[in-house]
Amino acid sequence: MRLSLTFPSTSPTWTFKEGPNDQLAAILGGGGGALPELVITYGPIIVRPDEPRPWMEQTARGDVPRESKVTIGRTGEGVTAVGWPLRFVEAEVVNARGELTEVRLCAFYTFMEHASVAIVRAANRAGMEAHGKAVLAILGSARPDWTGEPACLAEVWDLAPPRKAVAQNKPRLAAPVRNDAELAAALAETEAALAANPTALDHVRRGGLLLELERPGDALDALRAALALEPTLERAHYLSGVALGDLDKHAEAIAAWEKALALSPDRVDTVYNLAQARFFLKEFEAALVGFQTVARLDPDDFMTTRKIAQCLYALDRYDEGAAARVRFRELWGSTRDPRAGFITEFVFDQFQADGFWVHALETLRPRNPSVYVLLTFQAIEIHGHHEHPLPATVTVETSDQAKQAGTPFVLAVKAGRQYRVVGMSKDLPPYPELKADVIRLLAEALRPPAKA
Amino acid sequence: MVAFPSEWIQHFGVHLATAYPPDLGARFRYYERLRPQLGFTAIVHQILTGDPDFKVHHIGEMTRIVTGEGEYGAWVRIDGQREGTHAVHFIGAVFMDDFATVLDCIAILPRSFAAVELLSMELLRSEALHMPRRPRRFFYVPPVGWQAISSGLTANWYPLDFPANLSTIVVPPASFLDGEPQRAIESALAQADAGLTVESVARDELTTASGVKGTCVRVQGHRAGKPEPIYRELAMFVVAPYTYRMRLETSNAGRLLELREVFRGVAGSFRPLPTAEEARLGRAFAARSDLFEHWAT
């Protein structure tokens, strides 16, 4: 629960800083080492004191150096723009030499059984008067923000994206709540219906249930039976693609999804699955076109931009790949999808070196913003579908210290438990150069030590 | 509580049990009381903060689950890396209103991911808390742009322009039905005019988007000694074994139509607490026919 004020979005521009005790400070001016023209501090909503006047006086007199004196000036009553009761209290602060050091305008709000305060501070009366109208508008915009613990079930289920996300690592049919007994019962019911009167829709239904039961081979047979009866059933082609994908028959899955797409060109799931299958088959050009179509059809699905970056890097189109990474970071920072806040890093490139593979990862949200890894190149071993990390990593790191030294990019290599800084630079080298260095450093790190 | 299979290695703490299934390369951690009950995003954040070595790469879609006892919950799969290798967190929570329980699982062997995923979901859905008769929050879509103040389990919704727009929507928790449904309805509706000198009363039926039929009463009156009109609207649903109520109160005659529309939107989005069917399927708002939804294009 906190006080909310609305600041004008046009100039003069306010900057905001978090202060102690859950306070926010809105600052006007003060750039380039100059003193701010105005500061407004505001914060939590408290339980309304039984005796509001002493609380108001204490607040208006508070937070000054010990030798300073505070004089309470005019007071007045009013209401905010939406009708909350408001009391203004003016105050002036003078130092031990009697010089005016601060002019204050305190706005005390009553929100039912609660209260809050905003304090406007200026170095002198002229400063306060110069912005008086704007200040009154800001103080008059006050309203309580009661946000806190969830008040209803809809607020508890708050990890859902604003609308259905499309991209999945793997094609999916429904929410992943398996209930095998229920699925088996539905399957028996469908098979009974098919025995009595075989229809294409019942075959598709059976195929879908078998897919849910993770029996893709049987599902494929059922879907083929459906297509034998009705060759233009889009859903049967789509699910055939899912079954073939589950069987690792990506080329055949592509053929099935192409037929589904011809029948229903705007189904974004099909476009995504096609692009993903082409990505598996290293048909990066075609995969890129598919992912770009998904991004166009579903602009809220920010994760697809990551796939676009991966395709571009796989095609050695590094400048475009870097632009896609920038776009991904922008979308990650601005999406309304609450899941985005949890993503800390992402893989943007994967390439083969001599005897090992490399995953290139970019950090999105560093744990410590003063010292952190920008890029990680992890050596890995791939066996079939499984990837195992090898004990060698190259990182591009940065820190406040490195930035101050004018060499913000620090290249380091970690081999087992050994960590070594390899170099520092003002700029990141072009990606092909960096990639060549990474491959060389990882190969050295993985090389067995020479025998004495 | 969640009962881990007896052959799993188990360790216990304060409202905490940790269990290791054999040969799966996974660890389950069950938090039996998380107070206050947070939103699922905050719960996931809290769990992931406790595993700083885990780097999140992808968060799956949240699933709204229902336990075998009919309690609502949420579950999500989170893919990432731990010490350079692919690892997955499966995080589920059951929402008991005054507290949540959380089942977190980390799996590090890719060959076990599918098995661990299924186990995580099954364990969560099998959680037994034996608290069905308590007042419970139920689902509705809150009025857009309004803010809630909680009072226990009751949500009091206020428009952003309150108090200029002197209106409120009050949604108390569902109550366990004792006695005849009709008596419960009449008793609740009789309170619709409490504290008012009544000028008019109207009563009709309403049907929610999910097909539940309810009763709606409109009362117009004024408080003793005050001339301002007060408009009340009470929506009530009885879906055994619970009764559900929602109330609009306003003195804003100028925007009465708009406010009634907002209230009808909230009441129309009402969903009764999970049915036996939803508990069996494990999904909120699911019906058996949903098993076939993927072909109904």
Interface residues (C-beta under 8 A of the other chain):
Chain A: A81 V82 G83 W84 R143 P144 D145 W146 T147 G148 E149 P150 A151 C152 L153 A154 E155 V156 W157 D158 L159 A160 P161 K164 A165 Q168 N169 L173 A174 A175 P176 V177 R178 N179 E182 L183 A186 L201 V204 R205 G208 L209 E212 E234 R235 L239 S264 M303 P338 R339 G341 F342 I343 T344 E345 F346 V347 R367 Q378 I380 H385 H386 E387 H388 P389 T393
Chain B: P36 Q37 L38 G39 F40 T41 V44 H45 L48 P52 K55 V56 H57 H58 I59 G60 E61 M62 T63 R64 I65 Y72 A74 W75 V76 R77 I78 D79 G80 Q81 E83 G84 T85 H86 F95 P110 R111 E117 L118 M121 R137 F138 F139 Y140 V141 P142 Q147 A148 I149 S150 A155 W157 Y158 L160 D161 F162 P163 A164 N165 V171 R280 L281 G282 R283 R288 D290 L291 F292 E293 H294 W295 T297
